[in-house]
Every structure is written in structure tokens, then in C-alpha cells.
């Protein structure tokens, strides 16, 4: 298991505003419960969440050797539509 980054401080939203905004968007798109659990697991040492911004780190880094890394700035996260769900279900049944 990878070593977790330093524990949280109270002013994390101020220190990592872009990360906080992305987390807020993820909670809206995918539900707060799952996102919060991933963050808690990352803080506890499980490589399910890791962020670095303004010299501050939170979570547990995942060994990405051999993988392509995508930054948060390159991501587009939108809530899933009923049309997307129907299309995925149709494709899954094939």
C-alpha cells in the first residue's frame, strides 16, 4: 500500500480551490456518498483518491507507472442523462 499524504487541515478549500470545485462537481454527477467514501479511503492509505494543488497533497497516490495520466483540467464531467443510460443499456445487451 502507498503511504497517504498529510492529513487534512480546516482550510483545505482555500488551499485547494480547484480540487474542491472538482470534488463538488463529482458529488453532483455521481453522488456524494461514493465520492466521500473514496476520499476517506484515500486519506486512510487506500489509493482511491489523491490530489495535489498549490503545493498541498491529500490522499494516497496510485502507482501510475506505464499508464497515461490525465489532469483534472483535461476532464469534462457532466451528470449522466436518461438517454445516456438507455444507450448504455442497449449496448450492454448486445
C-alpha positions in Angstrom: 0.0 0.0 0.0 1.2 3.5 -0.8 1.8 6.0 2.0 -1.0 8.5 2.4 -0.3 12.2 2.1 -0.5 14.6 5.1 -3.9 14.8 7.0 -6.5 17.4 6.2 -6.5 20.9 7.6 -9.6 23.0 8.2 -8.8 25.5 5.4 -8.4 22.9 2.6 -11.0 24.5 0.4 -9.0 27.7 0.5 -5.7 25.9 -0.2 -7.0 23.7 -3.0 -9.9 25.6 -4.6 -9.8 23.8 -8.0 -9.7 20.4 -6.3 -12.6 21.4 -4.1 -14.6 22.5 -7.1 -13.9 19.2 -9.0 -14.9 17.2 -5.9 -18.1 19.3 -5.7 -18.9 18.5 -9.4 -18.1 14.8 -8.8 -20.6 14.7 -5.9 -23.3 16.2 -8.1 -22.6 13.9 -11.0 -22.1 10.7 -9.1 -23.5 11.1 -5.7 -21.8 12.4 -2.5 -21.8 9.1 -0.7 -19.5 7.2 -3.1 -17.2 10.2 -3.7 -16.9 10.9 0.1 -16.0 7.2 0.7 -13.3 7.3 -2.0 -11.8 10.4 -0.4 -11.9 8.9 3.1 -10.3 5.7 1.8 -7.6 7.8 0.1 -6.8 9.6 3.3 -6.7 6.3 5.1 -4.0 5.0 2.8 -6.0 3.2 0.0 -5.1 4.6 -3.5 -8.7 5.6 -4.3 -8.2 9.4 -4.1 -5.2 11.7 -4.5 -5.0 15.4 -5.3 -2.2 17.9 -5.5 -2.7 21.7 -5.8 -0.7 24.7 -4.7 2.0 22.5 -3.0 -0.6 20.7 -0.9 -1.3 17.0 -1.2 -4.2 14.9 0.0 -5.0 11.2 -0.3 -2.8 8.3 -1.4 -1.0 8.4 -4.8 -1.6 5.5 -7.1 1.5 4.0 -8.8 0.8 5.1 -12.4 3.9 3.5 -14.0 3.0 2.6 -17.5 -0.3 4.5 -17.6 -1.3 7.7 -19.2 -2.1 10.4 -16.6 -4.9 12.9 -17.3 -5.0 16.1 -15.3 -8.3 17.5 -13.9 -8.0 20.4 -16.3 -8.4 17.9 -19.2 -11.5 16.3 -17.8 -15.1 17.1 -18.6 -17.6 15.8 -16.0 -21.3 16.1 -16.6 -24.3 14.4 -15.0 -25.5 11.4 -16.9 -28.7 11.7 -18.8 -31.5 9.2 -19.1 -30.6 9.0 -22.8 -27.0 8.0 -21.9 -28.3 5.3 -19.5 -30.7 3.9 -22.2 -27.9 3.9 -24.8 -25.5 2.1 -22.4 -28.2 -0.5 -21.5 -28.8 -1.1 -25.2 -25.1 -1.5 -25.9 -24.6 -3.8 -22.9 -27.3 -6.2 -24.1 -25.6 -6.8 -27.4 
